[in-house]
Amino acid sequence: MKTTLKSWVWSVRNFFSGIKSKLHLKVNLPTGLKAWVYLAPALILLAIFTFYPILNAFRLVIYQGYQLIRDTDGRLVESITGYTVFGNFIRVLSADNFILPSSHTNSSVLLNTLAIVFISVPISIISSLFVAATLNSIKPLKSFFQTIYFLPYITNTLAIGLVFAYMFKSGESGIVNQFFMIFGIDPVSWIERGATYWRAMTVLIAFGVWDGMAFKIMVFMSGMQGIDQQYYQAAAIDATPKRRIFTRITVPMISPMIFYIVVTSIIGAFKTYSSVVAIFGDSATPDGANFNLKTIVFHIYDYIYSGENISLAAAGSLFLFAIILMLTLLQMYIGKKRVHY
Amino acid sequence: MNKEQVKHIKKFENIIHGIDLVFFLAYVGLFAYLFGFIQVPNMPPEVETIYEYVIFGMNINTPILNTWMSYLAMFIIVTFPLLFINFRKTQNREYYEYNRWVAGNLFAGGIISLLVLNPISAVLKIYLSRRILLESEKFGFKKAAVLLGHGFVNMFKKKPVDPDEAEGELKEVIRKQTMKTFIRVFFSYFFLSVVALLIFIPFYWMILTALKTYYESNLTNTPRFFIALSEMQWMNFKYVVTEIDFGIYIKNTLTVGLWATAGTLVTTVLAAFAFARLEFKGRDAIFSVLLMTMMIPGELYILTNYLTVSQAGIGWIGGPTGTNQYYLAMIVPFLTSVFYIFFLRQTFKQIPDTLYKAAKVDGSSDLKYLARVMIPIAGPTIFTITILNVIGSWNAFIWPRLITSVGDVNEGRGYWLISAALRDADFTTGGTNPRVMFNLQIAASAIVTIPLIIVFLLLRKYIMSGVGRSGTKG
């Protein structure tokens, strides 16, 4: 049975290759040209959806009053009222609530982002470092714990964001409030009507830490496994306390990873968007509150969704790109200097 | 044990796996069959409705049906990973590895089979464990039980103390050190367990809430941490899939995800091959330009791509109802990926160049060499890319949501992907004073999350190796 099938496949194949050779379909391209044929599908797609958008952003940002309007044939055409060099950047930076809180809102995009950068990022990095170090020191159940810790990474942000919103429900029905009631603390409103800024921010930070630890733990673990055991053996001979081993050997040796994680986490904090939408909805505001929890990227998406201020969205994303570029160059510069010894 | 015996035993084991598989499929089939019976009430139910069903000629009501389905769900959760692990173990076990531990594992497996109402596997597993014991250790269950008892007693027996006085001081030091080590290990595990618990609580709360009634999830002030099997509302899932249209959204997501993944594989494999093997002018320059684009934030692309696919460009979306190509707009921009080209090129580069030259000497074409040599060797990497891309499409939120929010919202609704649907679908009770029905919303979250967890647990190795190189999410 097997051999019959095989011979049948071969005969079919020979039949087709016979046709092919009769029709002289075999073309021999020079290698250089052939390479371009192989590259073509990817490069065409990248040209349309990656390279062109980058150039186009620089084009859009110099327009004033950019709009798409229908002409007499019903086709959409671009219309502008003038050109400007920094005008759109200035408009983004001076927009209400971008840098400083305005009269009617007690929060600003930049302050929100900085709160995440300076609270969520350090907490998640330090706790991941401790978890990774502890995890690295045990043998049984190691892969079990590793699997559990990695779970948040592959989950859907929206799905778990909704679960977090439900866990932080106000009143006695929320599980977090129930937990605090054990210690005699009265239930409060976290994300609904009556929430204060820092309570709402706490929920966002809790989600950020929960969601972000998986990747950090994994990177730190792989860094720690790469440390030469000789350092630890030398420390053991000198009867060095564990705390000193951690601060003097482990942390310095994985400092490139720590620095990489710091930079990517800061970039990630600027890009916080899905979790805010999941927990607080599109307004990023608890009911009736006079603050919002929008981040820089959230601000850019507001421009895109409104559909009118395309130039401002371009300016905002170029501004973000500049920040990311600076952080990345900083990382490359310090990474090259080998921070650990 | 000799190889001949092991061959027999392996055959026997595979028969058991077959029976286990049949039972597993039976559980799944029965679960689906019962799921089909569930009647969906009007939401929100004024009072908790208890329906009467006639299934297999028996009169049962909602709590009994819930209990049955809960048991079946438990059976499925227990048997599937065991089947998977046992099958892999059987394939990888060498003949000298058959010993009392294998027999013990099989015996435990037999007990579990008995608990999941699978007597055939149970009897066969216990019989096989005895046979392995007899053939490898030359004794039966009786002596095994005695040995087990001895081991258990020895664990609690104090070791005889050496009465040498001179060593007393040293012993004291050693005892103190052991004590210290013990305390440290204890706290390590305690700390890790607490963190694991914190990580796991949202998942537990999600699954529990997804199975609660509307009243318990929304209105009660004393949420319970455990609910009885008969109270598990499997109806919630059915309501979400049929009435809130998650069936459609899942279908949309899979369609977009599979097409995008297939396209990505083709374009990235071809491009990575060109970058890794073919010599052409400007290769390194183009490659470094590609790498640089990885740094650019996605918002910059989304802005222009949105204009490109809308009426201002190609015109896939934003037109009058019925003329829009939502699928194309969601798939085409994601048909390639710079990161995967980079990832694959690294793998391709590790394949020795001599293989390529040998194939050239034999007159094989580049495409044939790629298909017959490179792709099989780089198989694990390609598999990793496939999984990561499917997971990424499953979680895609920003772009699909933007696309389906343009133009006719009611038409766009039919093309929602699950993430957008989780946020935007109507989970409220409706009426003048709508309230979110959390049990349904969280059930939808569970429907989205559980497949991801299953895929992760099965393919952990591939996913983690890929993520390790990929940098941040999103």
Interface residues (C-beta under 8 A of the other chain):
Chain A: T31 G32 K34 A35 W36 Y38 L39 P41 A42 L43 L45 L46 I48 F49 T50 F51 Y52 P53 I54 N56 A57 L60 L68 L76 E78 S127 F130 V131 T134 L135 S137 I138 L141 F145 T147 I148 Y149 F150 L151 P152 Y153 I154 T155 N156 T157 L158 A159 I160 L162 V163 F164 Y166 M167 K169 G171 E172 S173 I175 Q178 W210 M213 F215 M218 V219 S222 K242 T264 I267 G268 K271 Y273 S274 V277 A278 G281 V297 I300 Y301 I304 Y305 I310 A313 A314 G316 S317 L318 L320 F321 I324 L325 T328
Chain B: R184 V185 S188 Y189 F191 L192 V195 A196 L198 I199 F200 I201 P202 F203 W205 M206 T209 N218 L219 T220 N221 T222 P223 V266 T267 T268 L270 A271 F273 A274 F275 L278 E279 F280 K281 R283 I286 L290 T293 M295 I296 P297 E299 L300 Y301 I302 L303 T304 N305 Y306 L307 T308 Q311 A312 V332 P333 L335 T336 V338 I341 D366 I391 W394 N395 F397 I398 L402 S405 I418 S419 L422 R423 F438 Q441 I442 A444 S445 A446 V448 T449 L452 I453 V455 F456 L457 R460 I463 M464 V467 G468 G471 T472 K473 G474
